[in-house]
Amino acid sequence: MHVDLEPRGDAITLVIRGRLGTEGTSEIRSAVQAAISAGGHVDVDLSGVDYISSAGLVLLHEAAHALRERGGEFRITTASDPVTLALRLGGDV
């Protein structure tokens, strides 16, 4: 799994690639915390993620909640088909 942070105007884009399972959540959590600390808007690109576990879904839900509590915005801008299905089944992020 690989994570890139890309600043874009008033937003930060997290580009995540690979499998988002239990093993990758600490790396993603650190990147999300850095993004939350840096500003109000976080866009997440999951187009390169071919698998997401329940731990990955929980992480996205927690990140969205934390950012929105601070008045920010959390958006998943793109997702692969398997991740889109998991997000639909797991509820709104």
C-alpha contacts under 8 A as a table, 3 or more apart, distances in Angstrom:
res1	aa1	res2	aa2	distance
1	M	16	I	7.28
1	M	17	R	5.57
1	M	18	G	4.36
1	M	19	R	5.61
1	M	20	L	6.83
1	M	24	G	6.53
2	H	16	I	5.79
2	H	17	R	5.17
2	H	18	G	6.47
3	V	14	L	6.72
3	V	15	V	5.65
3	V	16	I	4.60
3	V	17	R	6.51
3	V	27	E	7.74
3	V	28	I	6.96
3	V	31	A	7.55
4	D	13	T	7.99
4	D	14	L	5.75
4	D	15	V	5.10
4	D	16	I	6.60
5	L	12	I	6.65
5	L	13	T	5.78
5	L	14	L	4.86
5	L	15	V	6.50
5	L	31	A	7.24
5	L	35	A	7.73
6	E	12	I	5.64
6	E	13	T	4.96
6	E	14	L	6.41
6	E	15	V	7.59
7	P	10	D	7.71
7	P	11	A	6.18
7	P	12	I	4.40
7	P	13	T	6.17
8	R	11	A	5.17
8	R	12	I	5.61
8	R	13	T	6.90
9	G	12	I	7.69
10	D	39	G	7.16
10	D	40	G	7.38
10	D	41	H	6.68
11	A	39	G	6.99
11	A	40	G	6.93
11	A	41	H	4.60
11	A	42	V	5.55
11	A	43	D	6.85
12	I	35	A	6.27
12	I	39	G	7.64
12	I	41	H	6.33
12	I	42	V	4.97
12	I	43	D	6.12
13	T	42	V	5.78
13	T	43	D	4.56
13	T	44	V	5.58
13	T	45	D	7.04
14	L	31	A	7.67
14	L	32	V	7.73
14	L	42	V	7.23
14	L	43	D	6.20
14	L	44	V	4.77
14	L	45	D	6.04
15	V	44	V	6.09
15	V	45	D	4.76
15	V	46	L	6.53
15	V	48	G	7.95
16	I	44	V	7.59
16	I	45	D	6.22
16	I	46	L	5.56
16	I	47	S	7.75
16	I	48	G	6.34
16	I	49	V	6.45
17	R	46	L	6.84
17	R	47	S	7.45
17	R	48	G	4.34
17	R	49	V	4.79
17	R	50	D	7.85
18	G	48	G	6.14
18	G	49	V	4.73
18	G	50	D	6.06
18	G	51	Y	7.29
19	R	24	G	7.60
19	R	49	V	5.65
19	R	50	D	5.84
19	R	51	Y	4.86
19	R	52	I	6.19
20	L	23	E	7.59
20	L	24	G	5.63
20	L	25	T	6.93
20	L	49	V	6.78
20	L	51	Y	5.95
20	L	52	I	4.65
20	L	53	S	6.37
20	L	56	G	5.67
21	G	24	G	5.55
21	G	25	T	6.57
21	G	51	Y	7.41
21	G	52	I	5.68
21	G	53	S	4.86
21	G	54	S	7.60
21	G	55	A	6.25
21	G	56	G	5.68
22	T	25	T	5.53
22	T	53	S	7.04
22	T	55	A	5.64
22	T	56	G	6.85
23	E	26	S	7.23
24	G	27	E	5.58
24	G	28	I	6.34
25	T	28	I	5.02
25	T	29	R	5.79
25	T	55	A	7.13
25	T	56	G	6.28
25	T	59	L	6.94
26	S	29	R	4.96
26	S	30	S	6.21
27	E	30	S	5.28
27	E	31	A	6.38
28	I	31	A	5.04
28	I	32	V	6.01
29	R	32	V	5.07
29	R	33	Q	6.07
29	R	59	L	7.07
29	R	63	A	7.92
30	S	33	Q	5.12
30	S	34	A	6.23
31	A	34	A	5.11
31	A	35	A	6.19
32	V	35	A	4.97
32	V	36	I	6.05
32	V	63	A	6.71
33	Q	36	I	5.03
33	Q	37	S	6.09
33	Q	63	A	7.95
34	A	37	S	5.14
34	A	38	A	6.17
35	A	38	A	5.09
35	A	39	G	6.55
35	A	42	V	6.64
36	I	39	G	5.69
36	I	40	G	6.65
36	I	41	H	7.66
36	I	42	V	7.26
36	I	67	L	6.16
39	G	42	V	7.89
39	G	72	G	7.58
40	G	67	L	7.21
40	G	70	R	7.68
40	G	71	G	6.87
40	G	72	G	4.10
40	G	73	E	6.12
41	H	67	L	7.96
41	H	72	G	5.39
41	H	73	E	4.65
41	H	74	F	5.99
41	H	75	R	8.00
42	V	72	G	7.90
42	V	73	E	6.22
42	V	74	F	4.93
42	V	75	R	6.32
43	D	74	F	5.99
43	D	75	R	4.79
43	D	76	I	5.74
43	D	77	T	6.11
44	V	74	F	7.71
44	V	75	R	6.07
44	V	76	I	4.61
44	V	77	T	5.78
44	V	78	T	7.23
45	D	48	G	7.60
45	D	76	I	6.17
45	D	77	T	5.59
45	D	78	T	5.05
45	D	79	A	6.34
46	L	49	V	5.24
46	L	76	I	7.32
46	L	77	T	7.74
46	L	78	T	5.65
46	L	79	A	4.29
46	L	80	S	6.36
46	L	83	V	7.49
47	S	50	D	7.95
47	S	78	T	5.43
47	S	79	A	4.10
47	S	80	S	4.48
48	G	79	A	7.41
48	G	80	S	6.62
49	V	52	I	7.21
49	V	79	A	7.31
49	V	80	S	6.38
49	V	83	V	7.05
50	D	80	S	6.60
50	D	82	P	6.40
50	D	83	V	6.85
51	Y	82	P	6.59
51	Y	83	V	6.41
52	I	55	A	7.86
52	I	56	G	5.64
52	I	57	L	6.90
52	I	83	V	6.19
52	I	86	A	7.30
53	S	56	G	5.12
53	S	57	L	6.43
54	S	57	L	4.97
54	S	58	V	6.12
55	A	58	V	5.10
55	A	59	L	6.17
56	G	59	L	5.03
56	G	60	L	6.36
57	L	60	L	5.20
57	L	61	H	6.27
57	L	87	L	7.25
57	L	90	G	7.07
58	V	61	H	5.07
58	V	62	E	6.09
59	L	62	E	5.15
59	L	63	A	6.09
60	L	63	A	5.12
60	L	64	A	6.11
60	L	93	V	6.62
61	H	64	A	5.22
61	H	65	H	6.17
61	H	92	D	7.98
61	H	93	V	5.17
62	E	65	H	5.11
62	E	66	A	6.08
63	A	66	A	5.16
63	A	67	L	6.12
63	A	74	F	7.84
64	A	67	L	5.30
64	A	68	R	6.08
64	A	73	E	7.51
64	A	74	F	5.30
64	A	93	V	6.32
65	H	68	R	5.22
65	H	69	E	6.12
66	A	69	E	5.24
66	A	70	R	6.67
67	L	70	R	5.25
67	L	71	G	6.60
67	L	72	G	5.10
67	L	73	E	6.34
67	L	74	F	6.66
68	R	71	G	4.92
68	R	72	G	4.81
68	R	73	E	5.77
68	R	74	F	7.14
69	E	72	G	7.22
76	I	79	A	7.26
79	A	83	V	5.91
79	A	84	T	5.75
80	S	83	V	5.32
80	S	84	T	6.05
81	D	84	T	5.03
81	D	85	L	6.27
82	P	85	L	5.24
82	P	86	A	6.35
83	V	86	A	4.99
83	V	87	L	6.05
84	T	87	L	5.10
84	T	88	R	6.21
85	L	88	R	5.13
85	L	89	L	6.24
86	A	89	L	5.08
86	A	90	G	5.88
87	L	90	G	4.95
87	L	91	G	6.04
87	L	92	D	7.00
87	L	93	V	7.61
88	R	91	G	5.48
88	R	92	D	7.08
